[in-house]
Amino acid sequence: MIRHLVLFKLNEGVERDDPRVVEGVRAFRALGGTIEELRFWECAWNISDRPVAYDFAINSAVEDADALKRYLEHPAHQAGVALWREFATWVIADYEIQDEPAGRHGRP
């Protein structure tokens, strides 16, 4: 299984209640129930006010590299990415994990 982590930093002057951000969050939250390849899905706002903290995080898991590729290319994922490009930057990490976490947060 592969863990896919993404940390987002809102651009200077962009706030969480900006309508673009609200729509971007809605789009990403919906992915957990939309994209079949996702075995684990959660996303949330950061609660830390430390200077090095990012603003929003996605923690997800897929079965293998092929599933990760299908997830990344999925039209719903691409639509969400297009929204976030307008107001944020991000970093990612993809790494292998042994077992699926208990539960499937964000999955119906």
DSSP file with accessible surface (Angstrom, degrees, kcal/mol):
  #  RESIDUE AA STRUCTURE BP1 BP2  ACC     N-H-->O    O-->H-N    N-H-->O    O-->H-N    TCO  KAPPA ALPHA  PHI   PSI    X-CA   Y-CA   Z-CA
    1    1 A M              0   0   45      0, 0.0    96,-2.8     0, 0.0     2,-0.5   0.000 360.0 360.0 360.0 150.9    0.0    0.0    0.0
    2    2 A I  E     -AB  62  96A  19     60,-3.0    60,-2.2    94,-0.3     2,-0.4  -0.966 360.0-145.7-119.7 129.0    1.2    3.6   -0.7
    3    3 A R  E     -AB  61  95A  24     92,-3.4    92,-2.0    -2,-0.5     2,-0.5  -0.785  12.8-162.5 -87.6 134.2    0.5    6.5    1.6
    4    4 A H  E     -AB  60  94A   5     56,-2.8    56,-1.9    -2,-0.4     2,-0.4  -0.971  10.6-177.1-120.9 110.7    0.0    9.8   -0.3
    5    5 A L  E     -AB  59  93A  52     88,-3.0    88,-2.0    -2,-0.5     2,-0.4  -0.912   4.6-177.1-110.5 138.6    0.5   12.9    1.9
    6    6 A V  E     -AB  58  92A   7     52,-2.3    52,-2.6    -2,-0.4     2,-0.5  -0.999   7.1-166.5-136.1 131.1   -0.1   16.5    0.7
    7    7 A L  E     -AB  57  91A  73     84,-2.5    84,-2.0    -2,-0.4     2,-0.4  -0.983  12.1-157.7-118.5 127.6    0.5   19.7    2.7
    8    8 A F  E     -AB  56  90A   4     48,-3.2    47,-2.6    -2,-0.5    48,-1.6  -0.842   8.2-162.2-109.1 141.9   -0.9   22.9    1.4
    9    9 A K  E     - B   0  89A  66     80,-3.1    80,-2.4    -2,-0.4     2,-0.1  -0.986  23.2-129.5-121.0 119.8    0.2   26.5    2.1
   10   10 A L  E     - B   0  88A  19     -2,-0.5    78,-0.3    78,-0.2     3,-0.1  -0.435  32.8-104.8 -65.0 143.0   -2.3   29.3    1.3
   11   11 A N    >   -     0   0   59     76,-3.2     3,-2.4     1,-0.2    -1,-0.1  -0.264  52.3 -73.3 -64.7 156.2   -0.8   32.1   -0.8
   12   12 A E  T 3  S+     0   0  196      1,-0.3    -1,-0.2    -3,-0.1     3,-0.1  -0.221 121.4  14.8 -50.7 129.7    0.0   35.4    0.9
   13   13 A G  T 3  S+     0   0   67      1,-0.2     2,-0.5    -3,-0.1    -1,-0.3   0.354  95.2 121.6  85.5  -5.0   -3.2   37.3    1.7
   14   14 A V    <   -     0   0   19     -3,-2.4     2,-0.3    73,-0.1    -1,-0.2  -0.790  44.8-161.8 -95.8 129.9   -5.5   34.3    1.1
   15   15 A E    >   -     0   0  124     -2,-0.5     3,-1.8    -3,-0.1     6,-0.3  -0.723  30.8-110.5-108.2 161.6   -7.8   33.3    4.0
   16   16 A R  T 3  S+     0   0  107      1,-0.3    -1,-0.1    -2,-0.3    -2,-0.0   0.776 116.2  55.2 -60.4 -29.4   -9.6   30.1    4.7
   17   17 A D  T 3  S+     0   0  129      4,-0.1    -1,-0.3     5,-0.1    -3,-0.0   0.457  75.0 123.6 -89.8   3.2  -13.0   31.8    4.2
   18   18 A D  S X> S-     0   0   35     -3,-1.8     4,-2.5     1,-0.1     3,-0.5  -0.392  71.3-125.8 -57.8 132.4  -12.1   33.0    0.7
   19   19 A P  H 3> S+     0   0  102      0, 0.0     4,-2.2     0, 0.0     5,-0.2   0.846 110.0  55.2 -55.6 -33.4  -14.8   31.5   -1.6
   20   20 A R  H 3> S+     0   0  105      2,-0.2     4,-2.3     1,-0.2     5,-0.1   0.909 109.8  46.3 -64.7 -40.9  -12.1   29.9   -3.8
   21   21 A V  H <> S+     0   0    0     -3,-0.5     4,-2.9    -6,-0.3     5,-0.3   0.923 110.0  53.2 -67.5 -44.8  -10.6   28.1   -0.8
   22   22 A V  H  X S+     0   0   82     -4,-2.5     4,-2.3     1,-0.2    -2,-0.2   0.928 112.2  45.6 -56.5 -44.0  -14.1   27.0    0.4
   23   23 A E  H  X S+     0   0   77     -4,-2.2     4,-2.5    -5,-0.2    -1,-0.2   0.904 111.7  52.2 -67.6 -39.4  -14.7   25.5   -3.0
   24   24 A G  H  X S+     0   0    0     -4,-2.3     4,-2.2     2,-0.2    -2,-0.2   0.916 110.5  47.4 -63.4 -42.0  -11.3   23.9   -3.1
   25   25 A V  H  X S+     0   0    8     -4,-2.9     4,-2.9     2,-0.2     5,-0.3   0.933 111.2  51.5 -64.4 -44.6  -11.8   22.3    0.3
   26   26 A R  H  X S+     0   0  133     -4,-2.3     4,-1.7    -5,-0.3    -2,-0.2   0.931 109.6  50.5 -58.1 -44.0  -15.3   21.0   -0.8
   27   27 A A  H  X S+     0   0   13     -4,-2.5     4,-0.6     1,-0.2    -1,-0.2   0.920 113.8  43.6 -62.4 -43.6  -13.8   19.5   -3.9
   28   28 A F  H >X S+     0   0    4     -4,-2.2     3,-1.0     1,-0.2     4,-0.5   0.897 109.7  55.4 -72.3 -38.2  -11.1   17.7   -2.0
   29   29 A R  H >< S+     0   0  123     -4,-2.9     3,-0.7     1,-0.2     4,-0.3   0.877 104.6  56.0 -61.2 -33.0  -13.3   16.5    0.7
   30   30 A A  H >< S+     0   0   41     -4,-1.7     3,-1.0    -5,-0.3     4,-0.4   0.722  87.9  78.4 -71.9 -19.6  -15.6   14.9   -1.9
   31   31 A L  H XX S+     0   0    3     -3,-1.0     4,-2.5    -4,-0.6     3,-1.5   0.844  80.8  66.7 -61.4 -34.3  -12.8   12.8   -3.4
   32   32 A G  T << S+     0   0    0     -3,-0.7    -1,-0.2    -4,-0.5    -2,-0.1   0.840 110.5  35.2 -58.1 -32.1  -12.9   10.2   -0.6
   33   33 A G  T <4 S+     0   0   45     -3,-1.0    -1,-0.3    -4,-0.3    -2,-0.2   0.369 121.3  49.8-100.2   4.4  -16.4    9.1   -1.7
   34   34 A T  T <4 S+     0   0   78     -3,-1.5     2,-0.7    -4,-0.4    -2,-0.2   0.774  93.1  67.3-111.2 -39.5  -15.7    9.6   -5.4
   35   35 A I    ><  -     0   0    0     -4,-2.5     3,-1.5     1,-0.2    -1,-0.2  -0.800  61.2-157.3-100.8 114.0  -12.4    7.9   -6.4
   36   36 A E  T 3  S+     0   0  147     -2,-0.7    -1,-0.2     1,-0.3    35,-0.0   0.790  86.8  65.4 -58.0 -34.1  -12.5    4.1   -6.2
   37   37 A E  T 3  S+     0   0   29     30,-0.1    26,-0.5    25,-0.1     2,-0.4   0.731  77.3 101.2 -65.7 -22.2   -8.7    3.7   -5.8
   38   38 A L  E <   +C   62   0A   0     -3,-1.5    24,-0.2    -7,-0.2     3,-0.1  -0.516  40.4 173.5 -71.8 121.6   -8.7    5.5   -2.4
   39   39 A R  E    S+     0   0A  57     22,-3.1     2,-0.3    -2,-0.4    23,-0.2   0.620  76.5  20.4 -96.7 -22.8   -8.4    3.0    0.5
   40   40 A F  E    S+C   61   0A   7     21,-1.3    21,-1.9    64,-0.1    -1,-0.4  -0.981  70.7 175.7-146.2 138.9   -8.0    5.7    3.1
   41   41 A W  E     +C   60   0A   3     64,-1.1     2,-0.3    -2,-0.3    19,-0.2  -0.947  10.5 146.9-151.4 124.9   -9.0    9.4    2.9
   42   42 A E  E     +C   59   0A  74     17,-1.6    17,-2.8    -2,-0.3     2,-0.3  -0.972  11.2 176.7-150.9 146.5   -8.9   12.3    5.3
   43   43 A C  E     +C   58   0A  21     -2,-0.3     2,-0.3    15,-0.2    15,-0.2  -0.985  12.2 154.0-147.7 146.9   -8.3   16.0    4.9
   44   44 A A  E     -C   57   0A  51     13,-1.9    13,-2.5    -2,-0.3     2,-0.2  -0.990  42.9 -88.3-165.1 161.7   -8.4   18.8    7.4
   45   45 A W  E     -C   56   0A  55     -2,-0.3    11,-0.3    11,-0.2     2,-0.1  -0.562  49.2-107.3 -76.0 142.4   -7.2   22.3    8.3
   46   46 A N        -     0   0   45      9,-2.9    -1,-0.1    -2,-0.2     9,-0.0  -0.400  23.3-162.9 -64.5 142.7   -4.1   22.5   10.4
   47   47 A I        +     0   0  171     -2,-0.1     2,-0.3    -3,-0.0    -1,-0.1   0.439  59.4  97.2-108.6  -1.5   -4.7   23.5   14.0
   48   48 A S        -     0   0   34      6,-0.2    -2,-0.1     1,-0.1     0, 0.0  -0.657  54.0-162.1 -88.9 143.1   -1.1   24.5   14.8
   49   49 A D        +     0   0  156     -2,-0.3    -1,-0.1     3,-0.0    -3,-0.0   0.215  45.8 133.0-106.3  17.0    0.0   28.1   14.7
   50   50 A R    >   -     0   0  164      1,-0.1     3,-1.8     4,-0.1    -2,-0.1  -0.378  66.8-120.3 -66.0 143.9    3.7   27.3   14.5
   51   51 A P  T 3  S+     0   0  124      0, 0.0    -1,-0.1     0, 0.0    -3,-0.0   0.779 111.1  52.3 -58.8 -28.2    5.5   29.3   11.8
   52   52 A V  T 3  S+     0   0  118      2,-0.0     2,-0.1     0, 0.0    -2,-0.1   0.532  87.0 113.0 -86.2  -4.5    6.6   26.2    9.9
   53   53 A A    <   -     0   0   17     -3,-1.8     2,-0.1     1,-0.1    -7,-0.0  -0.370  60.5-137.2 -73.2 144.6    3.1   24.7    9.8
   54   54 A Y        -     0   0   77     -2,-0.1   -45,-0.2     1,-0.1    -6,-0.2  -0.419  16.5-125.4 -87.1 173.6    1.3   24.3    6.5
   55   55 A D  S    S+     0   0   38    -47,-2.6    -9,-2.9     1,-0.2     2,-0.3   0.837  80.6  18.7 -95.0 -36.1   -2.4   25.2    6.3
   56   56 A F  E     -AC   8  45A   2    -48,-1.6   -48,-3.2   -11,-0.3     2,-0.4  -0.982  64.1-159.4-142.2 144.9   -4.3   22.2    5.0
   57   57 A A  E     -AC   7  44A  36    -13,-2.5   -13,-1.9    -2,-0.3     2,-0.4  -0.975   9.6-162.2-132.8 145.9   -3.4   18.5    4.8
   58   58 A I  E     -AC   6  43A   3    -52,-2.6   -52,-2.3    -2,-0.4     2,-0.5  -0.995   8.7-174.9-120.9 130.6   -4.5   15.4    2.9
   59   59 A N  E     +AC   5  42A  37    -17,-2.8   -17,-1.6    -2,-0.4     2,-0.3  -0.989  22.3 151.5-124.3 116.6   -3.7   12.0    4.2
   60   60 A S  E     -AC   4  41A   0    -56,-1.9   -56,-2.8    -2,-0.5     2,-0.3  -0.911  28.4-151.2-142.3 168.7   -4.6    9.1    1.9
   61   61 A A  E     -AC   3  40A   0    -21,-1.9   -22,-3.1    -2,-0.3   -21,-1.3  -0.997   8.5-176.3-145.4 145.2   -3.7    5.6    0.9
   62   62 A V  E     -AC   2  38A   0    -60,-2.2   -60,-3.0    -2,-0.3   -24,-0.1  -0.875  36.9-109.4-132.7 165.9   -4.0    3.5   -2.3
   63   63 A E  S    S-     0   0   86    -26,-0.5     2,-0.3    -2,-0.3    -1,-0.1   0.894  83.7 -27.2 -65.6 -45.2   -3.1   -0.1   -3.1
   64   64 A D  S  > S-     0   0   72    -63,-0.1     4,-2.3   -62,-0.1     5,-0.2  -0.905  75.7 -73.0-160.0-177.5   -0.1    0.4   -5.3
   65   65 A A  H  > S+     0   0   65     -2,-0.3     4,-2.4     1,-0.2     5,-0.1   0.853 125.9  53.9 -62.1 -35.5    1.7    2.6   -7.8
   66   66 A D  H  > S+     0   0  106      2,-0.2     4,-2.4     1,-0.2    -1,-0.2   0.914 109.1  48.2 -65.7 -40.8   -0.8    1.9  -10.5
   67   67 A A  H  > S+     0   0    2      2,-0.2     4,-2.6     1,-0.2    -2,-0.2   0.893 109.9  52.8 -65.8 -38.1   -3.7    3.0   -8.2
   68   68 A L  H  X S+     0   0   19     -4,-2.3     4,-2.9     2,-0.2    -2,-0.2   0.936 109.2  49.5 -62.4 -43.3   -1.8    6.1   -7.3
   69   69 A K  H  X S+     0   0  113     -4,-2.4     4,-2.0     1,-0.2    -2,-0.2   0.926 111.5  48.3 -61.7 -44.5   -1.4    7.0  -11.0
   70   70 A R  H  X S+     0   0  117     -4,-2.4     4,-1.0     2,-0.2    -1,-0.2   0.904 112.4  49.5 -63.7 -40.3   -5.1    6.4  -11.6
   71   71 A Y  H >< S+     0   0    1     -4,-2.6     3,-0.9     1,-0.2     6,-0.2   0.952 111.2  48.4 -60.9 -50.1   -6.0    8.6   -8.6
   72   72 A L  H 3< S+     0   0   58     -4,-2.9    -1,-0.2     1,-0.3    -2,-0.2   0.841 116.1  43.9 -62.0 -32.4   -3.7   11.4   -9.7
   73   73 A E  H 3< S+     0   0  113     -4,-2.0    -1,-0.3    -5,-0.2    -2,-0.2   0.559  84.2 120.7 -89.4  -8.2   -5.1   11.3  -13.2
   74   74 A H    <X  -     0   0   53     -4,-1.0     4,-2.8    -3,-0.9     3,-0.3  -0.278  69.8-127.4 -59.9 136.6   -8.8   11.0  -12.2
   75   75 A P  H  > S+     0   0  101      0, 0.0     4,-2.3     0, 0.0     5,-0.2   0.857 108.4  53.0 -56.2 -36.8  -10.8   14.0  -13.5
   76   76 A A  H  > S+     0   0   31      2,-0.2     4,-1.9     1,-0.2     5,-0.1   0.896 111.1  46.4 -67.7 -38.9  -12.2   14.8  -10.0
   77   77 A H  H  > S+     0   0   16     -3,-0.3     4,-2.7    -6,-0.2     5,-0.2   0.946 112.5  50.1 -65.5 -46.2   -8.7   15.0   -8.6
   78   78 A Q  H  X S+     0   0   84     -4,-2.8     4,-2.3     1,-0.2    -2,-0.2   0.884 108.8  52.6 -60.9 -36.8   -7.5   17.1  -11.5
   79   79 A A  H  X S+     0   0   56     -4,-2.3     4,-1.6    -5,-0.2    -1,-0.2   0.910 110.3  47.8 -65.3 -42.3  -10.4   19.5  -11.1
   80   80 A G  H  X S+     0   0    0     -4,-1.9     4,-2.3     2,-0.2    -2,-0.2   0.924 110.3  51.7 -63.8 -43.7   -9.5   19.9   -7.4
   81   81 A V  H  X S+     0   0   13     -4,-2.7     4,-2.2     1,-0.2    -2,-0.2   0.921 106.3  54.8 -59.0 -42.7   -5.9   20.5   -8.2
   82   82 A A  H  X S+     0   0   48     -4,-2.3     4,-0.5     1,-0.2    -1,-0.2   0.897 108.7  48.8 -59.9 -38.8   -6.9   23.2  -10.7
   83   83 A L  H >< S+     0   0   58     -4,-1.6     3,-1.3     1,-0.2     4,-0.3   0.946 111.2  48.4 -64.0 -48.8   -8.8   25.0   -8.0
   84   84 A W  H >X S+     0   0    0     -4,-2.3     4,-1.8     1,-0.3     3,-1.6   0.796  98.1  68.8 -66.2 -29.0   -6.0   24.9   -5.5
   85   85 A R  H 3< S+     0   0  151     -4,-2.2    -1,-0.3     1,-0.3    -2,-0.2   0.781  92.6  62.9 -59.1 -24.8   -3.4   26.1   -8.0
   86   86 A E  T << S+     0   0  132     -3,-1.3    -1,-0.3    -4,-0.5    -2,-0.2   0.708 122.8  10.6 -73.7 -20.6   -5.2   29.5   -7.9
   87   87 A F  T <4 S+     0   0    0     -3,-1.6   -76,-3.2    -4,-0.3     2,-0.3   0.368 118.2  42.1-143.9   6.9   -4.5   30.2   -4.2
   88   88 A A  E  <  -B   10   0A   6     -4,-1.8     2,-0.3   -78,-0.3   -78,-0.2  -0.977  50.6-143.9-152.8 163.7   -2.0   27.7   -2.7
   89   89 A T  E     -B    9   0A  84    -80,-2.4   -80,-3.1    -2,-0.3     2,-0.3  -0.829  27.0-169.5-120.0 165.3    1.3   25.8   -3.1
   90   90 A W  E     -B    8   0A  79     -2,-0.3     2,-0.3   -82,-0.2   -82,-0.2  -0.981  19.6-146.5-153.3 164.2    1.9   22.3   -1.8
   91   91 A V  E     -B    7   0A  66    -84,-2.0   -84,-2.5    -2,-0.3     2,-0.3  -0.920  20.7-159.7-127.3 154.6    4.4   19.6   -1.0
   92   92 A I  E     -B    6   0A  96     -2,-0.3     2,-0.3   -86,-0.2   -86,-0.2  -0.909  12.8-166.2-132.5 162.1    3.9   15.9   -1.2
   93   93 A A  E     -B    5   0A  45    -88,-2.0   -88,-3.0    -2,-0.3     2,-0.4  -0.961   5.1-172.5-144.8 131.1    5.3   12.6    0.0
   94   94 A D  E     +B    4   0A  64     -2,-0.3     2,-0.3   -90,-0.2   -90,-0.2  -0.998  20.1 156.8-121.9 125.5    4.4    9.2   -1.3
   95   95 A Y  E     -B    3   0A 107    -92,-2.0   -92,-3.4    -2,-0.4     2,-0.2  -0.989  42.0 -98.9-149.7 156.1    5.8    6.1    0.6
   96   96 A E  E     -B    2   0A 161     -2,-0.3     2,-0.3   -94,-0.2   -94,-0.3  -0.519  35.3-170.5 -77.1 141.2    5.0    2.5    1.1
   97   97 A I        -     0   0   30    -96,-2.8     3,-0.1    -2,-0.2   -36,-0.0  -0.906  23.0-134.2-127.0 159.3    3.2    1.3    4.2
   98   98 A Q  S    S+     0   0  165     -2,-0.3     2,-0.3     1,-0.2    -1,-0.1   0.919  79.8  14.4 -80.4 -47.9    2.6   -2.2    5.5
   99   99 A D  S    S-     0   0  132    -98,-0.0    -1,-0.2     3,-0.0     3,-0.1  -0.929  79.0-100.8-132.7 155.3   -1.1   -2.2    6.4
  100  100 A E        -     0   0   63     -2,-0.3     3,-0.1     1,-0.1     4,-0.0  -0.502  49.7-107.2 -68.8 137.2   -4.2   -0.1    5.9
  101  101 A P        -     0   0   36      0, 0.0     2,-0.1     0, 0.0    -1,-0.1  -0.283  46.6 -84.1 -61.2 154.5   -5.0    2.1    8.9
  102  102 A A  S    S+     0   0   96     -3,-0.1     3,-0.2     2,-0.1    -3,-0.0  -0.404  98.8   3.6 -61.1 129.8   -7.9    1.1   11.0
  103  103 A G  S    S-     0   0   46      1,-0.1     2,-0.3    -2,-0.1     0, 0.0   0.085  79.7-102.2  81.3 166.6  -11.1    2.5    9.4
  104  104 A R    >   -     0   0  115      3,-0.1     3,-2.2   -64,-0.1    -1,-0.1  -0.678  38.2-156.1-127.8  75.8  -11.6    4.4    6.2
  105  105 A H  T 3  S+     0   0   97     -2,-0.3   -64,-1.1     1,-0.3    -2,-0.0  -0.228  77.9  15.0 -54.3 137.9  -12.0    8.0    7.3
  106  106 A G  T 3  S+     0   0   56      1,-0.3    -1,-0.3   -66,-0.1   -64,-0.1   0.415  98.5 116.8  80.2  -4.8  -13.9   10.1    4.9
  107  107 A R    <         0   0   62     -3,-2.2    -1,-0.3   -66,-0.1   -74,-0.2  -0.817 360.0 360.0 -95.6 138.4  -15.2    7.0    2.9
  108  108 A P              0   0  144      0, 0.0    -1,-0.1     0, 0.0     0, 0.0  -0.234 360.0 360.0 -70.5 360.0  -19.0    6.5    2.9
